[in-house]
């Protein structure tokens, strides 16, 4: 990740706008952020961290320090950072929560924090593509874009004051928490927790399996009826119960067969006795049927005669009806012929009808022609009038088209002239921009003149103050020199030699004056004088910067004044207005030209359409006239032909055809009536033949004899019922006597059938079978239940064995991950073990740098032993320093200030390298190191600067935060932070 630009306002000690171009500063790789203690150097790093993650760099820092106390309360505090990663270029803008004055009334209102994230197309993109304006979403997106969370960022990109030294000196447990957050190894702790949960789960499964075995064994004991059963004795008990059940089942089957035989015998005796009774009753019914047989035969004979007579009477009734229909049809045909005046019959009638129909078919299509003749004559007349109108319209269109080219040329010429004027739009806009820049520079020149005057006054005041303080210091020193004898005399004691002459006697000892200056007062005056001189230097620097900027503006503007700028602005605005008007006129003329061309095309299309219509109309008029004369001649011939078939001639063809339709309808009606009369006569002859055949078939002499033999309905029904009743009774009796049991009963002796003895034997054998069934059922149920319980017990035992075998691996793995001493003698948990491997990588990377510093005196070592002064169990993350000069291992807390800084810096850089690799190769293009260089001697400082310079070989940017004077001489690119007279701070960038 590379930082491009940081902009902030009303943040910390910076009330005004501060803009820092990191891209320009880091061109050489290393830049310095310097300034007095407490001036606000760390605030710039806090601003970077706040822009990215919404918090500050220091772990103990409060967000209250973000809003500047030196800025106007109404000014919005904000931080804006442009940064670049492998995912692209982005700009993030954040405002902290602060109290602003109410817009109405007095008091303040709390303004909530805000955040905005934009994707930029390039460094010069000032707008960008908005990605999010919600604080949670911005935080998630930045963590994804950068590839680091805040904790990782502070250990890899920003190394705040005291934070990486704290990592060196912290106990193993705190170091574990930090490494866990950096490397994201919580998953291994969650894995150990999951294994512990599974261990508890499988242990519960084992306990449950044991309980299920005990339950199954108890159920078997209850089913088998035994006390305190053993798992090994279950199969023998099941075999004994099954043998008992099989014996009981055999006895039950024997008793059941005996009961079935007795029941079958009792049923046989009962059926034979019933068959004897049934046979006697059927014989009585047959004797009664034989007595009434002559009467039934006579009724059957009378019914047969009546049915034959009814068949003949039905055919005779049909003959009478056919004769009546034939007479009616003949009378109707004669009446219709007489009414229509038709005298011909048969084939002559058919020939007349065909001739009339042929004539009608030949002329019917000319009816529509006759009806259209008046309209066609009017159309020919209208076509002549339309032809004259089209000729006149064609002349008008030709005249209009001749004038179109000249009008179009005028419009095109006007558009060309306007376009030439509008072509100067870009030049006019550039002139407006140039005048705007000149006006801005003019305002800036006035502001710079004011600021130069203020800076000159500040230099004058600082020079006067410095002169007065230096003179006061000099006066104090002179007074002290003048009263030095009194100062020496006050220090003399009896017997001490004089520090001036060495005499042991002091006859007249000088005494100091009451206002004799002390060493402390002189030092205080010197300190005030040095501070005043520093303030004078700062004021002179500010004055030089302001004068340089003023000189640049004077060179840029020359003798340009406000009146000249106003005149230039008016001319530029007028030029822009003229260009705009010309552009509007170009668009309007283009629209007129397009409309003119469209109108011309419309006139040409109309002219072609009129000419085509006139030509078509002229060609069709002659053909229509000729066809009309032919159709009139054909209609006249058709009228004459129709008149030859009618009694009276008709005026039109339509009227003649209608009379032909009437004539054909009359002829059709007469022919149909003749056909109906012939059909009716044929039907009479057919019915007469049927009557003769019926008389012969039914053996009657004539129809009268047949009608005399017909039975009325009531007598026929009565005779039919008597015959059917006798037949049904005869069939039932014959079927009963033919039954096998009834036939066998003829040979049985009633005295040999003992029904009571058979029933007693049945009851006795049934009771014995019921008793044997109860015994067999009880034994079988006990055997089946014991077998089922034994099977359930076997399944429970098998499941218990499987669960026990499966749980052993889970329990062992969980105990190893949890560091249980029984299986893991080291006592190191899974998460700590993973962190140990990462920590070893960090220490190895730190030692690679540490060997080049402090003459290779120190190296770092890791240990899994408990650290001194720690009550926690072994974390495996203990850290020690190996002193190569004495070949001893030291506690990191025993290092001096410079040694602590050097070792801590190497450890922090190694940690940054490993975190970068663990974060998927995140490119860390920027690194800030905050303070600690003041504790280093020149040689060690060279080593540290050399290590930091090597980081820039791959394009990395390194920012050093320090107030050490020697670093100012070593590093030319810097950000200088200075306090202002108003209490805030300002920033000056040197590239």
Order of alpha helices (4+ residues) and beta strands (2+ residues): beta-beta-alpha-beta-alpha-beta-beta-beta-beta-beta-beta-alpha-alpha-beta-alpha-alpha-alpha-alpha-alpha-alpha-alpha-alpha-alpha-alpha-alpha-alpha-alpha-alpha-alpha-alpha-alpha-alpha-beta-beta-beta-alpha-beta-alpha-beta-alpha-beta-beta
